[in-house]
Amino acid sequence: MRMLVDTHCHLTLPQFDADRDAVIRRAKAEDIHVITSTVNPKEADLARQLSREHDNVSWTLGLAASTLDEAQYEATARLIRKHRRDIVGLGEVGLDYYWVKREEDRERMRANFARFIELSLELDLPLVVHSRDAEGDCISMLKEYRKPALLHCFSGTPDQAKEASAFGCMISIPANIAYAKKRQKLAMEITLDSIVLETDAPYLSPTPKTRNEPANVLAACEGIAGSRKIPAEEVASKTSENAKAFFRL
């Protein structure tokens, strides 16, 4: 199996406090490059440290989509500017209509997302997008700004995925494709040229009710291969090529 890229996980979260280095070593033993995503400015120092200590770890800097606090937005934007040479992307950022229900809050969330898109364009950074129950609005905004992005843990329809990939977006499929029928269908219907892999660890494990980790990105690769009825080696090669091109690794 060729090198795999876990394009999105959260190594800075407390679920990894007890064995974080061991988790990273297990990924390295499987020739997996890990991109850890921050969702809070307080995580930045640890993410930067991990990327400096481990040659198979890169990081992106963002803010949880449901965070509406202006001070946290400003702190995150300052950190992105400060670390623009250290990070491989801006994110995750985006829209979350699952947690944010009030229209006035959604409007503020869309305004923050627009500001992050503009910042990614200004700094020429790859953009990683969270779009829970908001895929249509996320894609519309990205199209408006002509900004291709990586749509992390994509849970929209195949038609939405095709619309996004048509202007250069990457569709990220997580390891829970092992049992998630909707993601298996998605993997069959979109071109391999637009697919990348992720774990979203510690979430979305291929084994329900267990902690996920980057080494399990192999399950995403095998799940896509099984859905498309092609060799896992082909999926590994193409998705890694896609991820390296998107993040300029």
Backbone as numpy.savetxt, mean C-alpha at the origin, in Angstrom:
# Nx Ny Nz CAx CAy CAz Cx Cy Cz
11.87 -19.23 -6.84 11.03 -18.03 -6.84 11.90 -16.78 -6.84
11.56 -15.83 -7.70 12.28 -14.55 -7.74 11.99 -13.72 -6.50
12.71 -12.60 -6.39 12.44 -11.66 -5.31 10.99 -11.20 -5.37
10.36 -11.09 -4.21 9.01 -10.55 -4.09 9.09 -9.20 -3.39
8.10 -8.36 -3.65 8.01 -7.06 -2.97 6.67 -6.99 -2.23
6.73 -6.84 -0.91 5.55 -6.53 -0.12 5.41 -5.01 -0.16
4.50 -4.51 -1.01 4.43 -3.07 -1.25 3.76 -2.30 -0.12
3.17 -3.03 0.86 2.45 -2.28 1.89 2.26 -3.13 3.14
2.86 -2.70 4.23 2.64 -3.31 5.54 2.90 -2.24 6.60
2.78 -2.63 7.86 2.89 -1.66 8.95 3.80 -2.21 10.05
5.10 -2.23 9.79 6.05 -2.79 10.74 6.20 -1.95 12.00
5.73 -0.71 11.96 5.89 0.16 13.12 4.78 -0.02 14.15
3.78 -0.82 13.86 2.67 -0.98 14.79 3.05 -1.86 15.98
2.35 -1.71 17.11 2.72 -2.44 18.33 2.66 -3.96 18.21
1.91 -4.47 17.26 1.83 -5.94 17.08 3.19 -6.56 16.77
4.15 -5.74 16.35 5.49 -6.25 16.03 6.54 -5.88 17.08
6.13 -5.27 18.17 7.11 -4.81 19.16 7.96 -5.94 19.72
7.39 -7.13 19.87 8.11 -8.22 20.52 9.14 -8.89 19.62
8.94 -8.83 18.30 9.82 -9.62 17.42 10.03 -8.95 16.06
10.06 -7.63 16.03 10.13 -6.89 14.76 11.33 -7.29 13.91
12.51 -7.36 14.51 13.71 -7.72 13.74 13.62 -9.14 13.19
13.07 -10.04 13.96 12.91 -11.42 13.50 11.95 -11.49 12.32
10.89 -10.70 12.35 9.93 -10.64 11.25 10.62 -10.17 9.98
11.45 -9.15 10.11 12.18 -8.63 8.94 13.18 -9.66 8.43
13.85 -10.35 9.35 14.81 -11.38 8.92 14.11 -12.52 8.18
12.90 -12.89 8.64 12.18 -13.95 7.94 11.83 -13.53 6.51
11.49 -12.28 6.35 11.21 -11.79 5.00 12.47 -11.81 4.15
13.57 -11.38 4.72 14.82 -11.37 3.96 15.25 -12.77 3.56
15.03 -13.74 4.45 15.38 -15.13 4.13 14.61 -15.64 2.92
13.43 -15.07 2.67 12.61 -15.46 1.52 12.82 -14.52 0.33
13.83 -13.64 0.41 14.15 -12.67 -0.63 12.96 -11.74 -0.91
12.42 -11.18 0.16 11.29 -10.27 0.08 11.74 -8.87 0.49
11.49 -7.90 -0.39 11.72 -6.51 -0.04 10.43 -5.96 0.55
10.55 -5.25 1.67 9.39 -4.82 2.44 9.29 -3.30 2.41
8.10 -2.79 2.09 7.84 -1.36 2.15 6.84 -1.13 3.28
7.31 -0.51 4.35 6.45 -0.28 5.51 5.85 1.13 5.42
4.57 1.22 5.73 3.82 2.46 5.58 3.44 3.02 6.94
3.68 4.31 7.15 3.28 4.95 8.39 1.89 5.57 8.23
1.12 5.58 9.31 -0.21 6.19 9.29 -0.35 7.24 10.40
0.79 7.59 11.00 0.81 8.54 12.10 2.20 9.16 12.14
2.32 10.47 12.29 3.66 11.09 12.30 4.57 10.54 13.40
3.99 10.00 14.47 4.80 9.44 15.56 5.56 8.19 15.13
5.17 7.57 14.02 5.83 6.34 13.56 7.06 6.61 12.70
7.26 7.85 12.31 8.28 8.15 11.31 9.69 7.77 11.75
10.06 8.07 12.98 11.42 7.79 13.43 11.72 6.30 13.39
10.78 5.47 13.83 11.00 4.03 13.81 11.08 3.51 12.38
10.21 3.98 11.51 10.24 3.53 10.12 11.58 3.88 9.47
12.06 5.07 9.72 13.35 5.50 9.16 14.47 4.63 9.73
14.41 4.35 11.01 15.42 3.50 11.63 15.45 2.11 11.00
14.28 1.53 10.79 14.21 0.19 10.20 14.79 0.18 8.79
14.52 1.22 8.03 15.05 1.27 6.66 16.56 1.42 6.65
17.12 2.03 7.69 18.57 2.19 7.76 19.27 0.94 8.28
18.57 0.18 9.12 19.17 -1.00 9.72 19.01 -2.26 8.86
18.05 -2.26 7.96 17.75 -3.45 7.17 17.72 -3.10 5.69
18.57 -3.76 4.91 18.65 -3.40 3.49 17.47 -3.90 2.67
16.59 -4.68 3.28 15.38 -5.12 2.56 14.14 -4.36 3.01
14.32 -3.22 3.67 13.18 -2.42 4.13 13.27 -1.01 3.56
12.16 -0.55 2.97 11.97 0.85 2.59 10.73 1.35 3.31
10.49 2.67 3.22 9.33 3.19 3.94 8.64 4.30 3.18
7.34 4.41 3.45 6.55 5.52 2.95 5.96 6.27 4.14
5.65 7.53 3.94 5.22 8.38 5.04 3.86 8.97 4.72
2.86 8.66 5.58 1.52 9.16 5.33 0.73 9.36 6.61
-0.59 9.38 6.45 -1.49 9.65 7.56 -2.78 8.89 7.32
-3.28 8.24 8.36 -4.53 7.49 8.23 -5.61 8.38 7.62
-6.32 7.86 6.62 -7.29 8.67 5.88 -8.36 9.27 6.78
-8.73 8.55 7.84 -9.81 9.02 8.71 -9.36 10.08 9.71
-8.06 10.43 9.69 -7.56 11.47 10.59 -7.91 12.85 10.04
-8.73 13.59 10.77 -9.19 14.89 10.30 -8.54 16.05 11.06
-7.68 15.72 12.01 -7.06 16.74 12.83 -6.04 17.55 12.01
-6.23 18.85 11.96 -5.38 19.71 11.14 -3.92 19.69 11.61
-3.71 19.62 12.92 -2.33 19.60 13.44 -1.59 18.36 12.97
-2.28 17.21 12.94 -1.63 15.99 12.46 -1.36 16.07 10.96
-2.27 16.67 10.21 -2.01 16.85 8.79 -0.75 17.69 8.60
-0.67 18.81 9.28 0.47 19.72 9.12 1.77 19.04 9.55
1.73 18.28 10.66 2.92 17.58 11.11 3.38 16.56 10.08
2.43 15.85 9.48 2.78 14.86 8.47 3.36 15.51 7.23
2.75 16.59 6.79 3.26 17.29 5.61 4.68 17.80 5.84
4.95 18.31 7.03 6.31 18.77 7.35 7.30 17.61 7.30
6.90 16.46 7.87 7.79 15.29 7.87 8.05 14.79 6.46
7.03 14.80 5.62 7.21 14.37 4.23 8.24 15.24 3.54
8.14 16.54 3.74 9.13 17.43 3.14 10.53 17.17 3.72
10.58 16.95 5.02 11.87 16.71 5.69 12.53 15.43 5.19
11.75 14.39 5.00 12.29 13.06 4.67 12.11 12.68 3.20
11.87 13.65 2.35 11.57 13.33 0.95 12.67 12.52 0.28
13.91 12.63 0.76 15.01 11.85 0.17 15.13 10.47 0.79
14.52 10.27 1.94 14.59 8.97 2.63 13.47 8.03 2.21
12.30 8.59 1.96 11.13 7.76 1.70 11.03 7.38 0.22
10.33 6.27 -0.06 10.12 5.86 -1.45 8.74 6.26 -1.93
7.92 6.81 -1.04 6.60 7.24 -1.47 5.88 8.01 -0.38
4.78 8.66 -0.79 3.92 9.38 0.13 2.68 8.51 0.35
2.44 8.13 1.60 1.27 7.29 1.86 1.49 6.40 3.07
0.45 5.79 3.57 -0.79 5.82 2.85 -1.61 7.04 3.23
-2.34 7.56 2.27 -3.30 8.64 2.47 -4.52 8.29 1.63
-5.61 9.04 1.80 -6.75 8.76 0.95 -8.08 9.07 1.57
-9.07 8.21 1.28 -10.44 8.39 1.74 -10.94 7.12 2.40
-11.70 7.28 3.48 -12.28 6.13 4.18 -13.71 6.45 4.58
-14.65 5.96 3.76 -16.06 6.20 4.04 -16.63 5.14 4.98
-15.85 4.13 5.30 -16.31 3.12 6.27 -16.35 3.72 7.67
-15.27 4.43 8.03 -15.17 5.00 9.37 -15.72 6.42 9.44
-15.63 7.15 8.36 -16.07 8.55 8.37 -17.43 8.63 7.67
-18.49 8.93 8.42 -19.85 8.86 7.90 -20.45 10.23 7.58
-20.13 11.25 8.37 -20.76 12.56 8.18 -20.22 13.24 6.93
-21.11 13.80 6.13 -20.69 14.40 4.86 -19.73 15.57 5.09
-19.91 16.35 6.14 -19.00 17.47 6.37 -17.59 16.96 6.70
-17.50 15.82 7.39 -16.19 15.23 7.68 -15.58 14.63 6.40
-16.44 14.02 5.59 -15.93 13.49 4.32 -15.40 14.59 3.42
-16.05 15.73 3.45 -15.59 16.86 2.65 -14.21 17.31 3.12
-14.01 17.37 4.42 -12.70 17.73 4.95 -11.65 16.68 4.60
-12.06 15.41 4.63 -11.15 14.33 4.27 -10.75 14.43 2.80
-11.70 14.75 1.94 -11.37 14.92 0.52 -10.42 16.10 0.31
-10.63 17.15 1.08 -9.72 18.31 0.98 -8.31 17.94 1.40
-8.17 17.17 2.48 -6.85 16.72 2.92 -6.21 15.82 1.87
-7.00 14.92 1.30 -6.47 14.03 0.26 -5.96 14.85 -0.92
-6.73 15.85 -1.32 -6.29 16.71 -2.43 -4.96 17.38 -2.10
-4.79 17.82 -0.87 -3.54 18.47 -0.47 -2.38 17.48 -0.54
-2.63 16.22 -0.15 -1.57 15.22 -0.24 -1.24 14.89 -1.70
-2.26 14.83 -2.55 -1.99 14.59 -3.97 -1.11 15.72 -4.52
-1.48 16.95 -4.19 -0.70 18.10 -4.66 0.73 18.04 -4.15
0.91 17.62 -2.89 2.26 17.52 -2.33 3.06 16.44 -3.03
2.41 15.32 -3.36 3.12 14.25 -4.08 3.57 14.71 -5.45
2.75 15.53 -6.09 3.12 16.08 -7.40 4.27 17.08 -7.25
4.19 17.94 -6.25 5.24 18.94 -6.03 6.59 18.28 -5.77
6.58 17.22 -4.93 7.83 16.58 -4.54 8.21 15.41 -5.45
7.36 15.12 -6.44 7.58 14.01 -7.37 7.77 12.68 -6.62
6.80 12.40 -5.74 6.85 11.16 -4.95 5.73 10.22 -5.39
6.02 8.91 -5.48 4.95 7.94 -5.69 3.91 8.05 -4.58
2.65 7.83 -4.92 1.54 8.02 -3.99 0.86 6.69 -3.69
0.68 6.39 -2.40 0.01 5.17 -1.95 -1.33 5.55 -1.34
-2.41 4.96 -1.86 -3.75 5.43 -1.54 -4.58 4.35 -0.83
-5.26 4.79 0.23 -6.24 4.01 0.96 -7.61 4.47 0.49
-8.49 3.54 0.10 -9.75 3.94 -0.52 -10.94 3.11 -0.04
-11.05 2.92 1.27 -12.08 2.01 1.78 -13.49 2.58 1.59
-14.30 1.84 0.85 -15.68 2.23 0.52 -15.74 3.58 -0.19
-14.62 3.98 -0.80 -14.54 5.30 -1.45 -13.77 5.22 -2.76
-13.78 4.05 -3.37 -12.95 3.84 -4.56 -13.30 4.82 -5.69
-14.61 5.02 -5.91 -15.01 5.90 -7.00 -14.49 7.32 -6.83
-14.64 7.88 -5.63 -14.17 9.24 -5.40 -12.64 9.33 -5.46
-11.96 8.31 -4.93 -10.49 8.31 -4.99 -10.01 8.32 -6.43
-10.58 7.45 -7.24 -10.16 7.35 -8.64 -10.47 8.64 -9.38
-11.65 9.23 -9.12 -12.01 10.49 -9.77 -11.03 11.60 -9.43
-10.63 11.67 -8.15 -9.71 12.72 -7.75 -8.33 12.51 -8.36
-7.87 11.27 -8.39 -6.57 10.99 -8.99 -6.58 11.33 -10.48
-7.66 10.99 -11.16 -7.78 11.32 -12.58 -7.78 12.83 -12.79
-8.47 13.55 -11.92 -8.53 15.01 -12.02 -7.14 15.61 -11.94
-6.31 15.05 -11.05 -4.94 15.57 -10.86 -3.92 14.89 -11.79
-4.41 13.92 -12.57 -3.52 13.16 -13.47 -2.35 12.54 -12.69
-2.70 11.94 -11.56 -1.69 11.36 -10.68 -1.94 9.86 -10.52
-1.19 9.01 -11.22 -1.30 7.57 -10.98 -0.83 7.26 -9.56
-1.48 6.28 -8.94 -1.14 5.92 -7.56 -1.18 4.41 -7.41
-0.65 3.95 -6.30 -0.83 2.56 -5.90 -2.07 2.50 -5.02
-3.07 1.76 -5.46 -4.32 1.62 -4.71 -4.18 0.42 -3.79
-3.80 0.73 -2.56 -3.45 -0.31 -1.60 -4.69 -1.10 -1.18
-4.51 -2.42 -1.07 -5.57 -3.31 -0.59 -6.89 -3.02 -1.31
-6.84 -2.98 -2.63 -7.98 -2.52 -3.41 -9.17 -3.44 -3.24
-10.33 -2.84 -2.93 -11.54 -3.64 -2.72 -12.70 -3.15 -3.58
-12.38 -2.39 -4.62 -13.40 -1.95 -5.55 -13.74 -3.02 -6.57
-14.47 -2.63 -7.58 -14.90 -3.57 -8.62 -13.81 -3.73 -9.68
-13.88 -4.82 -10.45 -12.93 -4.96 -11.56 -13.00 -3.78 -12.54
-14.21 -3.26 -12.78 -14.33 -2.12 -13.69 -13.62 -0.88 -13.13
-13.74 -0.67 -11.82 -13.02 0.46 -11.21 -11.51 0.25 -11.30
-11.07 -0.97 -11.08 -9.64 -1.28 -11.19 -9.14 -1.02 -12.61
-9.93 -1.40 -13.58 -9.54 -1.16 -14.98 -9.50 0.32 -15.30
-10.46 1.08 -14.76 -10.48 2.52 -14.96 -9.22 3.16 -14.37
-8.83 2.71 -13.18 -7.64 3.26 -12.53 -6.36 2.85 -13.25
-6.28 1.59 -13.62 -5.05 1.13 -14.29 -4.89 1.77 -15.66
-6.00 2.21 -16.27 -5.92 2.83 -17.59 -5.12 4.12 -17.58
-5.03 4.81 -16.42 -4.18 6.00 -16.37 -2.95 5.78 -15.49
-2.56 4.51 -15.31 -1.26 4.19 -14.72 -1.26 3.74 -13.28
-2.43 3.60 -12.66 -2.46 3.15 -11.27 -2.07 1.68 -11.14
-1.48 1.34 -10.00 -1.20 -0.03 -9.63 -2.30 -0.53 -8.69
-2.74 -1.75 -8.89 -3.76 -2.37 -8.05 -3.07 -3.36 -7.13
-3.13 -3.11 -5.83 -2.41 -3.94 -4.86 -3.34 -4.99 -4.26
-2.92 -6.24 -4.35 -3.72 -7.37 -3.88 -3.04 -8.00 -2.67
-3.75 -8.09 -1.54 -3.15 -8.60 -0.30 -3.19 -10.11 -0.17
-2.54 -10.59 0.87 -2.37 -12.03 1.07 -3.68 -12.75 1.40
-4.71 -12.02 1.82 -5.96 -12.71 2.12 -6.72 -13.11 0.87
-6.13 -12.91 -0.30 -6.67 -13.50 -1.52 -6.76 -15.02 -1.38
-6.00 -15.56 -0.42 -6.02 -17.01 -0.18 -7.44 -17.52 0.04
-8.32 -16.67 0.61 -9.70 -17.10 0.86 -10.74 -16.07 0.43
-10.32 -14.87 0.03 -11.26 -13.80 -0.32 -11.69 -13.93 -1.78
-12.91 -14.39 -2.00 -13.40 -14.67 -3.35 -13.42 -13.41 -4.22
-13.78 -12.27 -3.62 -13.84 -11.03 -4.39 -12.47 -10.66 -4.95
-11.42 -10.90 -4.15 -10.07 -10.57 -4.62 -9.58 -11.60 -5.64
-10.00 -12.84 -5.51 -9.66 -13.84 -6.51 -10.26 -13.46 -7.87
-11.50 -12.98 -7.85 -12.17 -12.54 -9.09 -11.44 -11.33 -9.68
-11.06 -10.39 -8.82 -10.34 -9.21 -9.28 -9.04 -9.60 -9.96
-8.31 -10.54 -9.35 -7.03 -10.97 -9.90 -7.17 -11.61 -11.28
-8.31 -12.21 -11.53 -8.55 -12.84 -12.83 -8.88 -11.83 -13.92
-9.46 -10.70 -13.53 -10.06 -9.81 -14.52 -9.22 -8.62 -14.91
-8.15 -8.33 -14.18 -7.31 -7.19 -14.54 -5.96 -7.68 -15.04
-5.31 -6.84 -15.82 -4.04 -7.23 -16.42 -2.94 -7.35 -15.36
-2.08 -8.32 -15.55 -0.96 -8.52 -14.62 -0.01 -7.32 -14.63
-0.03 -6.56 -15.71 0.82 -5.37 -15.80 0.47 -4.32 -14.74
-0.73 -4.41 -14.16 -1.16 -3.39 -13.20 -1.27 -3.92 -11.77
-0.76 -5.12 -11.52 -0.90 -5.74 -10.19 0.42 -5.70 -9.42
0.32 -5.36 -8.14 1.43 -5.56 -7.20 0.90 -6.32 -5.99
1.82 -6.78 -5.14 1.47 -7.60 -3.98 1.64 -6.81 -2.69
0.87 -7.21 -1.68 1.06 -6.64 -0.35 0.56 -7.63 0.70
0.92 -7.34 1.95 0.34 -8.11 3.05 -0.61 -7.27 3.89
-0.36 -5.96 3.99 -1.04 -5.08 4.95 -0.82 -5.58 6.38
0.26 -6.32 6.59 0.57 -6.85 7.92 0.65 -5.72 8.94
0.12 -5.96 10.13 -0.27 -7.24 10.74 -1.69 -7.70 10.41
-2.37 -7.00 9.47 -3.74 -7.33 9.14 -3.82 -8.26 7.93
-5.01 -8.77 7.64 -5.34 -9.50 6.42 -4.45 -10.72 6.18
-4.23 -11.48 7.21 -3.43 -12.69 7.10 -4.10 -13.70 6.16
-3.30 -14.50 5.46 -3.89 -15.58 4.66 -4.52 -16.66 5.54
-4.17 -16.67 6.82 -4.80 -17.57 7.79 -5.63 -16.72 8.74
-6.95 -16.78 8.66 -7.78 -15.90 9.49 -7.45 -15.98 10.98
-7.58 -14.83 11.64 -7.40 -14.70 13.09 -5.96 -14.94 13.54
-5.01 -14.76 12.64 -3.59 -14.80 13.01 -2.94 -13.50 12.57
-1.84 -13.14 13.22 -1.10 -11.95 12.82 -0.43 -12.21 11.47
-0.56 -11.26 10.59 0.10 -11.35 9.29 1.51 -10.79 9.40
2.38 -11.17 8.45 3.72 -10.60 8.38 4.21 -10.64 6.94
5.23 -9.84 6.60 5.66 -9.72 5.20 6.03 -11.03 4.51
6.54 -12.00 5.25 6.88 -13.28 4.61 5.66 -13.91 3.94
4.46 -13.55 4.40 3.24 -14.11 3.83 2.86 -13.49 2.50
3.65 -12.55 1.98 3.35 -12.02 0.66 3.39 -13.13 -0.39
4.07 -14.20 -0.09 4.07 -15.37 -0.99 2.65 -15.88 -1.21
1.79 -15.78 -0.19 0.41 -16.23 -0.32 -0.35 -15.37 -1.34
-0.03 -14.09 -1.39 -0.64 -13.22 -2.40 -0.21 -13.64 -3.79
1.07 -13.90 -3.94 1.60 -14.35 -5.22 0.94 -15.66 -5.67
0.87 -16.61 -4.77 0.29 -17.91 -5.11 -1.21 -17.81 -5.35
-1.89 -16.92 -4.61 -3.32 -16.75 -4.81 -3.63 -16.18 -6.19
-2.84 -15.21 -6.62 -3.02 -14.64 -7.96 -2.72 -15.68 -9.02
-1.64 -16.42 -8.81 -1.27 -17.46 -9.77 -2.38 -18.50 -9.90
-2.93 -18.90 -8.76 -4.00 -19.89 -8.79 -5.25 -19.36 -9.48
-5.59 -18.11 -9.22 -6.78 -17.51 -9.84 -6.62 -17.40 -11.35
-5.41 -17.04 -11.78 -5.18 -16.82 -13.21 -4.72 -18.09 -13.93
-4.43 -19.13 -13.13 -3.95 -20.40 -13.69 -2.67 -20.21 -14.51
-1.73 -19.51 -13.87 -0.41 -19.31 -14.45 0.63 -19.63 -13.38
1.90 -19.83 -13.76 2.92 -20.16 -12.76 3.15 -19.02 -11.77
3.37 -19.36 -10.52 3.67 -18.36 -9.49 4.93 -17.58 -9.86
5.87 -18.23 -10.52 7.10 -17.56 -10.94 6.79 -16.37 -11.86
5.81 -16.53 -12.72 5.42 -15.45 -13.63 4.82 -14.28 -12.85
3.99 -14.59 -11.87 3.39 -13.54 -11.03 4.49 -12.83 -10.23
5.40 -13.60 -9.66 6.48 -13.01 -8.87 7.32 -12.06 -9.72
7.67 -12.50 -10.91 8.52 -11.70 -11.78 7.83 -10.39 -12.18
6.58 -10.49 -12.62 5.90 -9.30 -13.12 5.53 -8.33 -12.01
5.03 -8.85 -10.90 4.63 -7.93 -9.81 5.84 -7.25 -9.19
6.96 -7.95 -9.11 8.17 -7.32 -8.59 8.67 -6.25 -9.55
8.61 -6.54 -10.83 8.98 -5.55 -11.84 8.08 -4.32 -11.72
6.78 -4.54 -11.55 5.84 -3.43 -11.41 6.15 -2.58 -10.18
6.39 -3.27 -9.05 6.64 -2.57 -7.79 7.95 -1.77 -7.86
8.98 -2.37 -8.41 10.27 -1.67 -8.49 10.18 -0.44 -9.40
9.41 -0.57 -10.48 9.24 0.59 -11.37 8.42 1.68 -10.69
7.35 1.30 -9.99 6.49 2.29 -9.37 7.23 3.07 -8.28
7.94 2.35 -7.42 8.64 2.98 -6.30 10.07 3.42 -6.65
10.50 3.13 -7.88 11.86 3.49 -8.32 12.91 2.85 -7.41
12.69 1.59 -7.08 13.62 0.89 -6.19 14.89 0.53 -6.93
